[in-house]
Amino acid sequence: MPYYIWKRGGRIVAHSYSEEPRPAPAIEVSEDEARAMGIYVPPPVAPEGAPPEPGPTEAEDTAAMLIDHEYRLTLMELGLSEGGEM
């Protein structure tokens, strides 16, 4: 999991882990660099025995497939591929 810092005026104003890429003002640093700066916080750990996150319901899964199908049909009708080329 990447560790990020945000700086303002040369000073670190925030730091955290994130699963997703952060916007441009964020700077990715290694855990060793974070330790050297004195800002390292261990990553969050799920407690043992915690139930896994539930997956999509059957209705949500069907709706997602329908939306994807309609999107692909629309692209085909417009003569486009998924990348937007003709």
N, C-alpha and C positions, 0 to 999 in steps of 0.2 A: 504494500500500500504506500503510495508516494507521500512524502512529507513536504509541506509547503510553508513558505514564510512570505509575509507582506511587509514591505519597507516603505516608510515615508520620511523624507528628510534624512536618509541614511540610518534611521533607527528602525528596529523591528517593531511593528505595531500589532502583529498577529501571527500565529503559527498553528498548524493543525494537519491531521491526516485527511486524505480524501481519496475516494475510489475513482472519482471523475476528474478529468483534466480541468485545471483552473484557468481563469482568464489571464491575459498578458501581465498584469501587475504582480502576479504570484511568481515566486521563484522556487523551483523544486530543489531540495537539498537532501543529502543522504542522512541516515540516522547518525553516522559518525560526526558529520558536520553540525547537526543539531545538538549533539552532546557537547561538542567543542564550544558552541555558542551558549551553552547552558539553558537551552530551551526545549530539550528533548522530553517528550511525554510518551510513555509506552502506548502502542496501539490498543484500541478497545478490544476486549475479549468477551465473547458471548459466554455466559455462565453454563456450566455443564448441565445437561438435562433440559436445556431450554428447547422448546419446540421449534422446529424449522419453520421458516417463513412459508405460509401457504402459497401454492401456485395459483394460477388463474382458474376461475371456475369454468365450467363447461360453456356457460353463456358468454363469458368474457372471451374465451378462446375462439368460439364461433364468430363473435362480433369482430375480433381482430382479423380472422381469416377472410371474412366478408369484405372488410375495409381494404385489405391488401388486394383481394381479387378485383374489386371495383377500381382501385388505383391503377392496377396493371391494364385493365380493359380501357380505361381512359387514356393511358399512355399509348396503347396500341391504336385507338381511334384517332389520336392526334399524330400518329406516325413517329412517335418518340420512343427511345429506349429509356431504361431506368437512369442512365447517366445523363439524359437530357439531349443526346445527339439525335439527329434525324436519320 
